[in-house]
Amino acid sequence: MKTDQSLVESAPSISTDDAQAMFNKHLATYRKIVGENLMFHHEVYGLLHNLLSQEMLKPFKFLDVACGDAVASAAALKGSAIDHYYGIDLSLQSLELAREALKSLLCPVDLRCCDFVEAMADWSDSVDVVWIGMSLHHLQSEGKVRLMKNVHDTLTRSGLFLIWEPTLLEGENRAEWLDRFSTYRIVCAAITDEEFAAMEAHMRLADFPESADTRKAMGRQAGFSHAEQIFLMPNRFGRVFQFWN
Ligand SMILES: C[S@@+](CC[C@H](N)C(=O)[O-])C[C@H]1O[C@@H](n2cnc3c(N)ncnc32)[C@H](O)[C@@H]1O
């Protein structure tokens, strides 16, 4: 695992990973989607901001797993008591943007260009809040639980784990969730047919949503005593969950 200034020299050979290469290629599309608030980043990261401002009154360490360009995280953390930011992402291009966005934070910023599964398996610094925005769903069920266990072991006793993830409606399966997403094309007027098709292709290749009940059960399996849904996206494609002890 490499950090900070060594980012450029240490980029992993992501061209071997189809899903990641596809994501990098469409980073500009993702930023457009976020800019148009098509995924409700405004509401989700507004909720994160309120939660951190109200519940984390003492200095805290924040780990952003799959941070991407961290623009929304930087805004959510502004004015909070954060005293150390850690960000992990496989995309060097995103981390370079993150470095700029996080300049607004008045604390050390530690960016690591690596696979979050590997990073969390040997994470040694204890943290107070772990946030995963739209990224855990790339793993299969067993991998999700293992990752959540590693998060649990990384957190301080009063720590918080928050995830924002694609979520199935009750009784819905993955294929139905993906088909439901196809009908969202009409709302995404700001992006081209080609961009929407690329996003769908990425989702069909790499997205494995879970139901809310499964998600909460996974949290308990990972060692958390409490699991609660705290937000439902207005388009009902995803939810935010909070886990704690
Ligand atoms: C949909 S974006 C989410 C970005 C941001 N968290 C958000 O809420 O908008 C997914 C991010 O996960 C990263 N990613 C996907 N798989 C990864 C992995 N195995 N290890 C590290 N980063 C990964 C991608 O590079 C991308 O930046």
The ligand as an SDF file (V2000), in Angstrom:
LIG
                    3D

 27 29  0  0  0  0  0  0  0  0999 V2000
  -19.2440    5.1780   -7.7990 C   0  0  0  0  0  0  0  0  0  0  0  0
  -17.6830    5.7960   -7.2840 S   0  0  0  0  0  0  0  0  0  0  0  0
  -18.0410    6.4140   -5.6880 C   0  0  0  0  0  0  0  0  0  0  0  0
  -17.2240    7.6260   -5.3360 C   0  0  0  0  0  0  0  0  0  0  0  0
  -17.6630    8.3410   -4.0490 C   0  0  0  0  0  0  0  0  0  0  0  0
  -17.4550    7.4940   -2.8940 N   0  0  0  0  0  0  0  0  0  0  0  0
  -19.1010    8.7810   -4.1230 C   0  0  0  0  0  0  0  0  0  0  0  0
  -19.8310    8.6130   -3.1410 O   0  0  0  0  0  0  0  0  0  0  0  0
  -19.5040    9.3680   -5.1370 O   0  0  0  0  0  0  0  0  0  0  0  0
  -16.8330    4.3020   -6.9510 C   0  0  0  0  0  0  0  0  0  0  0  0
  -15.3640    4.4880   -6.5960 C   0  0  0  0  0  0  0  0  0  0  0  0
  -14.8510    3.2520   -6.1280 O   0  0  0  0  0  0  0  0  0  0  0  0
  -13.5470    3.0670   -6.6370 C   0  0  0  0  0  0  0  0  0  0  0  0
  -13.2850    1.6220   -6.5540 N   0  0  0  0  0  0  0  0  0  0  0  0
  -13.9780    0.6060   -7.1230 C   0  0  0  0  0  0  0  0  0  0  0  0
  -13.4760   -0.5770   -6.7600 N   0  0  0  0  0  0  0  0  0  0  0  0
  -12.4290   -0.3150   -5.9380 C   0  0  0  0  0  0  0  0  0  0  0  0
  -11.5130   -1.1340   -5.2260 C   0  0  0  0  0  0  0  0  0  0  0  0
  -11.5720   -2.4640   -5.3000 N   0  0  0  0  0  0  0  0  0  0  0  0
  -10.5660   -0.5310   -4.4590 N   0  0  0  0  0  0  0  0  0  0  0  0
  -10.4950    0.8180   -4.3880 C   0  0  0  0  0  0  0  0  0  0  0  0
  -11.3510    1.6450   -5.0410 N   0  0  0  0  0  0  0  0  0  0  0  0
  -12.3030    1.0890   -5.8040 C   0  0  0  0  0  0  0  0  0  0  0  0
  -13.6190    3.6480   -8.0250 C   0  0  0  0  0  0  0  0  0  0  0  0
  -12.3370    4.0100   -8.5080 O   0  0  0  0  0  0  0  0  0  0  0  0
  -14.4930    4.8710   -7.7680 C   0  0  0  0  0  0  0  0  0  0  0  0
  -13.7460    6.0160   -7.4590 O   0  0  0  0  0  0  0  0  0  0  0  0
  1  2  1  0
  2  3  1  0
  2 10  1  0
  3  4  1  0
  4  5  1  0
  5  6  1  0
  5  7  1  0
  7  8  2  0
  7  9  1  0
 10 11  1  0
 11 12  1  0
 11 26  1  0
 12 13  1  0
 13 14  1  0
 13 24  1  0
 14 15  1  0
 14 23  1  0
 15 16  2  0
 16 17  1  0
 17 18  1  0
 17 23  2  0
 18 19  1  0
 18 20  2  0
 20 21  1  0
 21 22  2  0
 22 23  1  0
 24 25  1  0
 24 26  1  0
 26 27  1  0
M  CHG  2   2   1   9  -1
M  END
$$$$
